[in-house]
Amino acid sequence: MVILGLALILLGGIAILAAIFSEPGTGGELLGFDVSTLGSFLVGVAAGAAILWGFSILKWGTKRSLAHRKERKELTELNAKLDRVEADRRSDGHEGDDRRV
């Protein structure tokens, strides 16, 4: 998701830069296509929407990734604690006692 967010931000930025450096006037050329003033405006709106959407996806993906990393760390710590308790139980001479209450 982070890669998708960065790609949207990059594409929106490229579209905005292409619109800024295109020929001024009633019509112009944008990335090899002839566009009208309305077309340039719509490209700008779409580029702005892509950038905002990219930032929201990037934020959501980063938050999700951090939550997964935190959960994985907690599970690793709990697993290590369980292994220590099991090792202590076996070393106390309860190796043959596998009954569960």
KOLKOLTI-74139 format. One record per residue: residue number from 1; residue in three letters; x, y, z of N, C-alpha, C, O in turn. Coordinates in steps of 0.1 Angstrom, whole numbers. Layout:
# KOLKOLTI-74139
+-----+------+-------+-------+-------+-------+-------+-------+-------+-------+-------+-------+-------+-------+
!  nr ! rest !   nc1 !   nc2 !   nc3 !  cac1 !  cac2 !  cac3 !   cc1 !   cc2 !   cc3 !   oc1 !   oc2 !   oc3 !
+-----+------+-------+-------+-------+-------+-------+-------+-------+-------+-------+-------+-------+-------+
! NUM !  ALA !     X !     Y !     Z !     X !     Y !     Z !     X !     Y !     Z !     X !     Y !     Z !
...
+-----+------+-------+-------+-------+-------+-------+-------+-------+-------+-------+-------+-------+-------+
***
This chain:
# KOLKOLTI-74139
+-----+------+-------+-------+-------+-------+-------+-------+-------+-------+-------+-------+-------+-------+
!  nr ! rest !   nc1 !   nc2 !   nc3 !  cac1 !  cac2 !  cac3 !   cc1 !   cc2 !   cc3 !   oc1 !   oc2 !   oc3 !
+-----+------+-------+-------+-------+-------+-------+-------+-------+-------+-------+-------+-------+-------+
!   1 !  MET !     8 !   -12 !     0 !     0 !     0 !     0 !     9 !    13 !     0 !     5 !    23 !    -6 !
!   2 !  VAL !    20 !    12 !     7 !    29 !    23 !     7 !    34 !    26 !    -7 !    35 !    38 !   -10 !
!   3 !  ILE !    37 !    16 !   -15 !    42 !    18 !   -28 !    31 !    25 !   -37 !    34 !    33 !   -45 !
!   4 !  LEU !    19 !    20 !   -35 !     8 !    26 !   -43 !     6 !    40 !   -40 !     3 !    49 !   -48 !
!   5 !  GLY !     6 !    44 !   -27 !     5 !    58 !   -23 !    16 !    66 !   -28 !    13 !    77 !   -33 !
!   6 !  LEU !    28 !    61 !   -28 !    39 !    69 !   -34 !    38 !    71 !   -49 !    41 !    81 !   -54 !
!   7 !  ALA !    33 !    60 !   -55 !    31 !    61 !   -70 !    21 !    72 !   -74 !    22 !    79 !   -83 !
!   8 !  LEU !    10 !    72 !   -66 !    -1 !    82 !   -69 !     5 !    96 !   -66 !     2 !   105 !   -74 !
!   9 !  ILE !    12 !    98 !   -56 !    18 !   111 !   -53 !    27 !   115 !   -64 !    27 !   127 !   -69 !
!  10 !  LEU !    36 !   106 !   -69 !    45 !   109 !   -80 !    38 !   112 !   -93 !    42 !   122 !   -99 !
!  11 !  LEU !    28 !   104 !   -96 !    20 !   107 !  -109 !    13 !   121 !  -108 !    13 !   128 !  -118 !
!  12 !  GLY !     7 !   124 !   -96 !     1 !   137 !   -95 !    11 !   148 !   -96 !     8 !   158 !  -102 !
!  13 !  GLY !    22 !   146 !   -90 !    33 !   157 !   -91 !    38 !   159 !  -105 !    40 !   170 !  -110 !
!  14 !  ILE !    39 !   148 !  -113 !    43 !   149 !  -127 !    33 !   156 !  -135 !    36 !   164 !  -143 !
!  15 !  ALA !    20 !   153 !  -133 !     9 !   159 !  -140 !     9 !   174 !  -137 !     7 !   182 !  -146 !
!  16 !  ILE !    11 !   178 !  -125 !    11 !   192 !  -121 !    23 !   199 !  -127 !    21 !   210 !  -133 !
!  17 !  LEU !    35 !   193 !  -127 !    46 !   200 !  -133 !    45 !   201 !  -148 !    49 !   211 !  -153 !
!  18 !  ALA !    39 !   191 !  -154 !    37 !   191 !  -169 !    28 !   203 !  -172 !    29 !   210 !  -182 !
!  19 !  ALA !    17 !   204 !  -164 !     8 !   215 !  -166 !    14 !   229 !  -164 !    11 !   239 !  -171 !
!  20 !  ILE !    22 !   230 !  -154 !    29 !   243 !  -151 !    38 !   247 !  -163 !    38 !   259 !  -167 !
!  21 !  PHE !    46 !   238 !  -168 !    55 !   241 !  -179 !    50 !   239 !  -193 !    58 !   240 !  -202 !
!  22 !  SER !    37 !   238 !  -194 !    31 !   237 !  -208 !    29 !   251 !  -213 !    31 !   261 !  -206 !
!  23 !  GLU !    26 !   252 !  -226 !    24 !   265 !  -232 !    12 !   273 !  -226 !     1 !   267 !  -225 !
!  24 !  PRO !    14 !   285 !  -222 !     3 !   293 !  -217 !    -6 !   297 !  -229 !    -2 !   298 !  -240 !
!  25 !  GLY !   -19 !   300 !  -225 !   -28 !   305 !  -235 !   -41 !   298 !  -235 !   -44 !   291 !  -225 !
!  26 !  THR !   -49 !   299 !  -245 !   -62 !   293 !  -246 !   -61 !   278 !  -247 !   -69 !   271 !  -242 !
!  27 !  GLY !   -51 !   273 !  -254 !   -49 !   259 !  -256 !   -34 !   256 !  -255 !   -26 !   265 !  -256 !
!  28 !  GLY !   -31 !   244 !  -252 !   -17 !   241 !  -251 !   -14 !   226 !  -253 !   -23 !   219 !  -257 !
!  29 !  GLU !    -2 !   222 !  -251 !     2 !   208 !  -252 !     6 !   203 !  -239 !    15 !   208 !  -232 !
!  30 !  LEU !     0 !   192 !  -235 !     3 !   186 !  -222 !     7 !   172 !  -224 !    -1 !   163 !  -227 !
!  31 !  LEU !    20 !   169 !  -222 !    26 !   155 !  -224 !    23 !   150 !  -238 !    20 !   138 !  -239 !
!  32 !  GLY !    24 !   158 !  -247 !    22 !   154 !  -261 !     8 !   155 !  -266 !     5 !   151 !  -278 !
!  33 !  PHE !    -2 !   158 !  -258 !   -16 !   159 !  -262 !   -21 !   174 !  -262 !   -17 !   181 !  -253 !
!  34 !  ASP !   -29 !   177 !  -272 !   -34 !   191 !  -272 !   -46 !   191 !  -262 !   -55 !   183 !  -263 !
!  35 !  VAL !   -46 !   201 !  -253 !   -56 !   202 !  -243 !   -61 !   216 !  -243 !   -54 !   226 !  -246 !
!  36 !  SER !   -74 !   218 !  -239 !   -80 !   231 !  -238 !   -77 !   236 !  -224 !   -71 !   229 !  -216 !
!  37 !  THR !   -82 !   248 !  -221 !   -81 !   254 !  -208 !   -88 !   245 !  -198 !   -84 !   243 !  -187 !
!  38 !  LEU !  -100 !   241 !  -201 !  -108 !   233 !  -193 !  -101 !   219 !  -190 !  -101 !   214 !  -179 !
!  39 !  GLY !   -95 !   214 !  -201 !   -88 !   201 !  -200 !   -76 !   203 !  -190 !   -73 !   194 !  -182 !
!  40 !  SER !   -69 !   214 !  -191 !   -58 !   217 !  -181 !   -63 !   218 !  -167 !   -57 !   212 !  -158 !
!  41 !  PHE !   -74 !   224 !  -165 !   -80 !   225 !  -152 !   -84 !   211 !  -147 !   -81 !   208 !  -135 !
!  42 !  LEU !   -90 !   203 !  -155 !   -94 !   190 !  -150 !   -82 !   181 !  -147 !   -83 !   173 !  -138 !
!  43 !  VAL !   -71 !   183 !  -155 !   -59 !   175 !  -152 !   -54 !   180 !  -138 !   -49 !   171 !  -131 !
!  44 !  GLY !   -54 !   192 !  -135 !   -50 !   197 !  -122 !   -58 !   192 !  -111 !   -53 !   188 !  -101 !
!  45 !  VAL !   -71 !   192 !  -113 !   -80 !   187 !  -103 !   -77 !   172 !  -100 !   -77 !   167 !   -89 !
!  46 !  ALA !   -76 !   164 !  -111 !   -73 !   150 !  -110 !   -60 !   148 !  -103 !   -58 !   138 !   -95 !
!  47 !  ALA !   -50 !   156 !  -107 !   -37 !   154 !  -101 !   -37 !   157 !   -86 !   -31 !   150 !   -78 !
!  48 !  GLY !   -44 !   168 !   -82 !   -46 !   171 !   -68 !   -53 !   160 !   -60 !   -49 !   157 !   -49 !
!  49 !  ALA !   -63 !   154 !   -67 !   -71 !   143 !   -60 !   -62 !   131 !   -59 !   -62 !   124 !   -49 !
!  50 !  ALA !   -53 !   128 !   -69 !   -44 !   117 !   -68 !   -34 !   119 !   -57 !   -30 !   110 !   -50 !
!  51 !  ILE !   -29 !   131 !   -56 !   -19 !   134 !   -45 !   -26 !   132 !   -31 !   -20 !   126 !   -22 !
!  52 !  LEU !   -38 !   137 !   -29 !   -44 !   136 !   -16 !   -47 !   121 !   -14 !   -46 !   117 !    -2 !
!  53 !  TRP !   -52 !   114 !   -24 !   -55 !   100 !   -22 !   -42 !    92 !   -19 !   -42 !    83 !   -11 !
!  54 !  GLY !   -31 !    96 !   -26 !   -18 !    89 !   -23 !   -14 !    92 !    -9 !    -9 !    82 !    -3 !
!  55 !  PHE !   -15 !   104 !    -4 !   -12 !   106 !    10 !   -20 !    98 !    20 !   -15 !    93 !    30 !
!  56 !  SER !   -33 !    97 !    17 !   -41 !    90 !    26 !   -38 !    75 !    26 !   -38 !    68 !    36 !
!  57 !  ILE !   -35 !    69 !    14 !   -31 !    55 !    13 !   -18 !    53 !    20 !   -16 !    43 !    27 !
!  58 !  LEU !    -9 !    62 !    18 !     4 !    61 !    24 !     3 !    61 !    39 !    10 !    53 !    46 !
!  59 !  LYS !    -5 !    70 !    45 !    -7 !    71 !    59 !   -13 !    58 !    65 !    -9 !    53 !    75 !
!  60 !  TRP !   -24 !    53 !    58 !   -30 !    41 !    62 !   -21 !    29 !    61 !   -21 !    21 !    71 !
!  61 !  GLY !   -13 !    28 !    51 !    -4 !    17 !    49 !     7 !    17 !    59 !    11 !     6 !    65 !
!  62 !  THR !    12 !    29 !    63 !    23 !    30 !    73 !    17 !    26 !    86 !    24 !    19 !    94 !
!  63 !  LYS !     5 !    31 !    90 !    -1 !    28 !   103 !    -3 !    13 !   104 !    -1 !     7 !   114 !
!  64 !  ARG !    -8 !     7 !    93 !   -11 !    -8 !    93 !     2 !   -16 !    95 !     3 !   -25 !   102 !
!  65 !  SER !    13 !   -11 !    88 !    26 !   -18 !    89 !    31 !   -17 !   103 !    37 !   -27 !   108 !
!  66 !  LEU !    30 !    -6 !   109 !    35 !    -4 !   123 !    28 !   -13 !   133 !    33 !   -18 !   142 !
!  67 !  ALA !    14 !   -13 !   131 !     6 !   -22 !   140 !    10 !   -37 !   138 !    11 !   -44 !   148 !
!  68 !  HIS !    12 !   -41 !   126 !    16 !   -55 !   124 !    30 !   -58 !   130 !    32 !   -68 !   136 !
!  69 !  ARG !    39 !   -48 !   129 !    53 !   -50 !   134 !    52 !   -51 !   150 !    59 !   -59 !   156 !
!  70 !  LYS !    44 !   -42 !   156 !    42 !   -42 !   170 !    36 !   -55 !   175 !    40 !   -61 !   185 !
!  71 !  GLU !    26 !   -60 !   168 !    19 !   -73 !   172 !    29 !   -84 !   170 !    29 !   -93 !   179 !
!  72 !  ARG !    37 !   -85 !   160 !    47 !   -95 !   158 !    57 !   -95 !   169 !    61 !  -106 !   174 !
!  73 !  LYS !    61 !   -83 !   173 !    71 !   -82 !   184 !    65 !   -88 !   197 !    72 !   -95 !   204 !
!  74 !  GLU !    53 !   -84 !   200 !    46 !   -89 !   212 !    45 !  -104 !   212 !    47 !  -111 !   222 !
!  75 !  LEU !    41 !  -110 !   200 !    40 !  -124 !   199 !    53 !  -131 !   201 !    54 !  -142 !   207 !
!  76 !  THR !    64 !  -125 !   196 !    77 !  -131 !   197 !    81 !  -131 !   212 !    87 !  -141 !   217 !
!  77 !  GLU !    78 !  -120 !   219 !    82 !  -120 !   233 !    73 !  -130 !   241 !    79 !  -136 !   250 !
!  78 !  LEU !    61 !  -131 !   238 !    52 !  -141 !   245 !    57 !  -155 !   242 !    56 !  -164 !   251 !
!  79 !  ASN !    61 !  -158 !   230 !    66 !  -171 !   226 !    79 !  -174 !   234 !    80 !  -186 !   239 !
!  80 !  ALA !    87 !  -165 !   235 !   100 !  -167 !   243 !    97 !  -169 !   257 !   103 !  -178 !   264 !
!  81 !  LYS !    87 !  -162 !   263 !    83 !  -164 !   277 !    78 !  -178 !   279 !    81 !  -185 !   289 !
!  82 !  LEU !    69 !  -182 !   270 !    63 !  -196 !   270 !    74 !  -206 !   269 !    73 !  -216 !   277 !
!  83 !  ASP !    84 !  -205 !   261 !    95 !  -214 !   260 !   103 !  -215 !   273 !   107 !  -226 !   277 !
!  84 !  ARG !   105 !  -204 !   279 !   112 !  -204 !   292 !   104 !  -211 !   303 !   110 !  -219 !   310 !
!  85 !  VAL !    91 !  -209 !   303 !    83 !  -215 !   313 !    83 !  -230 !   311 !    84 !  -238 !   320 !
!  86 !  GLU !    82 !  -234 !   298 !    82 !  -249 !   295 !    95 !  -255 !   299 !    96 !  -266 !   304 !
!  87 !  ALA !   106 !  -248 !   296 !   120 !  -253 !   299 !   121 !  -254 !   314 !   126 !  -264 !   319 !
!  88 !  ASP !   116 !  -245 !   322 !   117 !  -245 !   337 !   108 !  -257 !   342 !   112 !  -264 !   351 !
!  89 !  ARG !    97 !  -259 !   336 !    88 !  -270 !   341 !    94 !  -283 !   338 !    93 !  -292 !   346 !
!  90 !  ARG !   101 !  -285 !   327 !   107 !  -297 !   323 !   119 !  -300 !   332 !   122 !  -311 !   336 !
!  91 !  SER !   127 !  -289 !   336 !   139 !  -291 !   344 !   135 !  -294 !   358 !   144 !  -298 !   366 !
!  92 !  ASP !   123 !  -291 !   363 !   119 !  -294 !   377 !   115 !  -308 !   379 !   111 !  -312 !   390 !
!  93 !  GLY !   117 !  -317 !   368 !   114 !  -331 !   370 !   100 !  -334 !   367 !    95 !  -345 !   370 !
!  94 !  HIS !    93 !  -326 !   360 !    79 !  -329 !   356 !    78 !  -334 !   341 !    68 !  -331 !   335 !
!  95 !  GLU !    89 !  -340 !   337 !    89 !  -343 !   322 !    78 !  -353 !   319 !    72 !  -352 !   308 !
!  96 !  GLY !    75 !  -363 !   327 !    65 !  -373 !   324 !    51 !  -369 !   327 !    42 !  -376 !   323 !
!  97 !  ASP !    50 !  -358 !   333 !    36 !  -353 !   337 !    31 !  -344 !   326 !    33 !  -332 !   326 !
!  98 !  ASP !    23 !  -349 !   317 !    18 !  -341 !   306 !     3 !  -339 !   308 !    -4 !  -336 !   298 !
!  99 !  ARG !    -2 !  -342 !   320 !   -17 !  -341 !   322 !   -20 !  -326 !   322 !   -13 !  -317 !   327 !
! 100 !  ARG !   -32 !  -323 !   317 !   -37 !  -309 !   317 !   -49 !  -309 !   326 !   -57 !  -318 !   326 !
! 101 !  VAL !   -50 !  -298 !   333 !   -61 !  -296 !   342 !   -72 !  -288 !   336 !   -82 !  -285 !   342 !
+-----+------+-------+-------+-------+-------+-------+-------+-------+-------+-------+-------+-------+-------+
***
